[in-house]
Structures are given as C-alpha cells and as structure tokens.
Amino acid sequence: MLLTLLRFISRFVFAFSAVFITGYGYADLEMKAELSQASWHYSGSRDQCQLFQRVPHFGLATFVSDPKNKLKFDMVVVRPLAASGKFEIVETAPAWHPDAPARTPLGIVDAIEGLQLSIGSPLSDRMLMSLYRGYEPHFNRLIWFDTQARVDVTLRSIRFREMYESFVQCQSNLLVDMYSELERSTLQFAVSQWDIKGVTARRLQRLSRFLNDDESITRVFIDSHTDNSGGTKSNLKLSKNRAENVEKLLLDAGVDKSLLTVRYHADRYPIASNKTLKGRERNRRTTIRLERKADAGIGAITSASRD
C-alpha cells in the first residue's frame, strides 16, 4: 500500500513537472550533471571493479567488472519514471568534440518497473568505449502519466579517461590475482570416494568461470593420486574415477575440452608417508595445474581492453 502511494506521488510530481516546463503537457526532460559538477568515480577491490557517475535527480550509473562475468552496466533509478518498457540508447558527440554533432544508435534495453536498467556485453562494452572516445551515451524514452514527456538521461564524458585508466588496471589485476590463486589447486578425497560435492564442487565451479573468462590459459593438467590402501588395479581405477569426475564437472561448466590433459597415477607418487593417517589423507588428492601464454599479464590484458 505504501509503495503504491509513493509511486502515485512520484508520477504526479513528474507529470506536474512536465506541464510546468512547457505549459502544453509535453516536455523534453533532460537529466544530466552540469559540466562543472560532472565526474566519474572509481572503486576497486580484489573481487570487483566499479566505474560510476551520479545523474542528479535520476540515479546512479555504474560499470561493473569482476572475474566471473563480462562487463555489465547498471542504472539504479531513485525516482521511478514509468512501468516496464524500453529505452533507446544513442551516443552523441558533445559540442566541444571534433565529431559534433554526430549521433549513432547503440541499442535498445528494457527498464525493470522504471527502477533499474541492467545491460550486459556487448552493449555495455560499446557504451564504455563511447565514453572513452569522448562521446556521451543518452537514454531516451517517451513516457505517459497524465501527460506525455520525452526523457533524455545523459552520461557525461568529462573526466572519464583519468578514472578509466584505474578501472582497466583493476580489471587486469583481477585476472592476475585470480591466476595466482588458481594456478595450482589440490582437491582432497575421502577413502575410496570420488564424488565431488560441497566446497570442492564450488571451488571447481569458480575455476570453471575463470577458465571461461581468461583466454590466455593454454593448458589445464588434471593429475589424480591415491594412498596405498588398495591394490594397484583398484587404486588405478579409483584415481581414474576422480580425475574423470573433475574433468566432467569442468566440461559441464563449458570449459574447452582441448585445454584439458587428464592423468591418473594410483599410488605411484606419494607426497607423504602412507604409514600415518594424516599422510594417507594428503596422498588422496587430485591436482589441477594451469598454464598460460608467456606474454599474458597486466600489459596484455590492458591492451586488449582498449581494442
């Protein structure tokens, strides 16, 4: 009930504003930051990179990148404009740009109950590069309340590049940090078991997302081992089952089969004494080792992000 009332009040104020602007019930409502106040802000951590700009009286526009997903763009609206519908996105060259008054359509997106826009690749990438080139993405829509109005929400490109450099560096570090963490993994198994579940399954799912995102990975070695509790044949079969289960989970998650090298060694290569419980526990393992292109790293990723 309260939410419905708030929406009604918001729509009334919006419609009143449109009439007030022109006096004829039709208006172009431009929502953008003043040039003197327009700015982009960067926020980064080991898990996520953000590049955002506040649009006065409208909402928060944010580019988000993390190791699990490709670049996405979110617009969280502070004042609802309408029910669900579509926004047209165009890029324009501002007055001071050498290409002015160039105008190019980028795409069409759906608004969720007028409260949020969420855009994935490749449109989010085009928007990011538009801002990098000094263009300004516009979100346009005709809406109705008690009157008709065209909403034009603009992302300013002023001072974008200086924050963009930090954003790209953060993206590079995400992948580098992830590689350092996932380059060598060890999975432990209970006695005579090869099922993968719980924490182990989640670790492999995380690894799968990284392998699908990072094109610099060239090889993935899966090596499975047992303790010496059983005979040679049974241990070989057990290590084979463990290795192939790991392979299956990665393949089911979309990892390219040509990357995978699967080997199983039974109890031939212990890393601890099989005479103790703790030693046998360490020997029941499957290791995953990654290899990547020799030139992969911050410079290569940063360069690719600009292309």
Residue pairs with C-beta under 8 A, 6 or more apart in sequence:
7 80
10 79
10 80
11 80
11 145
12 145
12 146
14 79
14 81
14 145
14 149
15 145
15 146
15 147
15 149
17 27
17 29
18 25
18 26
18 27
18 29
18 145
18 147
18 148
18 149
19 25
19 27
19 147
21 27
21 29
25 147
25 148
26 147
26 148
26 149
27 147
27 149
27 150
28 149
28 150
28 152
29 149
29 150
29 151
29 152
30 152
30 154
31 55
31 56
31 57
31 58
31 151
31 152
31 153
31 154
32 38
32 55
32 56
32 153
32 154
32 155
32 156
33 39
33 53
33 54
33 55
33 56
33 156
34 56
35 156
35 158
37 56
38 53
38 156
38 158
38 159
39 53
39 158
39 159
40 51
40 52
40 53
40 159
40 160
40 163
40 164
41 51
41 52
41 53
41 163
42 49
42 50
42 51
42 163
42 166
42 167
42 170
43 49
43 50
43 52
44 50
44 166
44 167
44 170
44 173
46 173
46 174
46 177
47 66
47 67
47 174
48 64
48 65
48 66
48 174
49 64
49 65
49 66
49 167
49 170
49 171
49 174
50 62
50 63
50 64
50 65
50 167
51 62
51 63
51 128
51 163
51 164
51 167
52 60
52 61
52 62
52 63
53 60
53 61
53 155
53 156
54 60
54 61
55 61
55 153
55 154
55 155
57 78
57 79
58 77
58 78
58 79
58 153
59 75
59 76
59 77
59 78
59 79
60 75
60 76
60 78
61 73
61 74
61 75
61 155
62 73
62 74
62 75
62 76
63 71
63 72
63 73
63 124
63 127
63 128
63 167
64 71
64 72
64 73
64 74
65 71
65 72
65 167
65 170
65 171
65 174
66 174
67 174
67 175
67 178
67 209
67 210
67 213
68 206
68 209
68 210
68 213
69 120
69 213
70 120
70 121
70 124
70 125
70 213
71 120
71 121
71 124
71 125
71 128
72 118
72 119
72 120
72 121
72 124
73 117
73 118
73 119
73 120
73 123
73 124
73 127
73 128
74 116
74 117
74 118
74 119
75 116
75 117
75 118
75 139
75 153
76 115
76 116
77 111
77 114
77 115
77 116
77 117
80 113
80 114
80 115
81 111
81 114
81 141
81 143
81 151
82 111
82 114
82 141
82 143
82 144
82 145
83 113
83 114
84 110
84 111
84 112
84 113
84 114
85 110
85 111
85 114
85 141
85 143
86 108
86 109
86 110
86 111
86 141
87 108
87 109
87 110
87 111
87 117
87 139
87 140
87 141
88 105
88 107
88 108
88 139
88 140
88 141
89 105
89 106
89 107
89 108
89 109
89 123
89 127
89 137
89 138
89 139
89 140
90 103
90 104
90 105
90 106
90 137
90 138
90 140
91 103
91 104
91 106
91 126
91 127
91 130
91 135
91 136
91 137
91 138
92 101
92 102
92 103
92 104
92 135
92 136
92 138
93 99
93 100
93 101
93 102
93 103
93 134
93 135
93 136
94 100
94 134
94 135
94 136
94 157
95 101
97 134
97 135
99 135
102 135
106 123
106 126
106 127
106 130
106 137
107 123
107 126
109 117
109 119
109 123
110 117
111 117
111 141
112 118
117 139
119 127
127 137
127 155
128 164
130 136
130 137
130 157
131 137
131 155
131 157
131 160
131 164
132 160
132 161
132 164
132 306
134 157
134 160
135 157
136 154
136 155
136 156
136 157
137 154
137 155
138 152
138 153
138 154
138 155
139 151
139 152
139 153
139 154
140 150
140 151
140 152
140 153
141 150
141 151
142 148
142 149
142 150
142 151
143 149
143 150
143 151
168 302
168 305
168 306
169 298
169 302
171 301
171 302
171 305
172 297
172 298
172 301
172 302
172 305
173 298
175 213
175 214
175 301
176 297
176 298
176 301
178 210
178 214
179 210
179 214
179 290
179 292
182 206
182 207
182 210
182 290
183 289
183 290
184 287
184 288
184 289
184 290
185 203
185 207
185 287
185 288
185 289
186 285
186 286
186 287
186 288
187 196
187 200
187 203
187 204
187 242
187 246
187 285
187 286
187 287
187 288
188 200
188 281
188 282
188 284
188 285
189 242
189 284
189 285
189 286
190 284
191 227
191 229
191 284
192 229
192 230
192 238
194 238
194 241
194 242
194 245
195 245
196 204
196 245
196 246
196 249
201 249
204 246
204 249
204 250
204 253
205 249
205 253
207 250
207 288
208 249
208 250
208 253
208 254
208 255
209 253
211 217
211 220
211 250
211 255
211 256
211 259
211 290
212 253
212 254
212 255
214 292
214 296
216 292
216 293
216 296
216 300
216 301
217 259
217 290
217 291
217 292
218 259
218 291
218 292
218 293
219 259
219 261
219 290
219 291
220 250
220 255
220 259
220 260
220 261
220 288
220 289
220 290
220 291
221 261
221 263
221 287
221 288
221 289
221 290
221 291
222 243
222 246
222 247
222 260
222 261
222 262
222 263
222 286
222 287
222 288
223 243
223 263
223 264
223 265
223 286
223 287
223 289
224 239
224 240
224 242
224 243
224 246
224 263
224 264
224 265
224 285
224 286
224 287
225 239
225 264
225 265
225 266
225 267
225 268
225 269
225 270
225 283
225 284
225 285
225 286
225 287
226 235
226 238
226 239
226 266
226 267
226 283
226 284
227 267
227 270
227 274
227 279
227 280
227 281
227 283
227 284
228 235
228 267
228 270
228 274
228 280
228 283
229 235
229 280
230 238
232 266
232 267
235 266
235 267
236 264
236 266
238 266
239 264
239 265
239 266
239 286
240 264
242 264
242 286
243 262
243 263
243 264
243 286
244 262
246 262
246 286
246 288
247 260
247 262
250 260
251 257
251 260
267 274
267 283
270 279
270 283
271 282
271 283
271 285
272 278
272 279
272 280
272 282
272 283
273 279
274 280
274 283
293 300
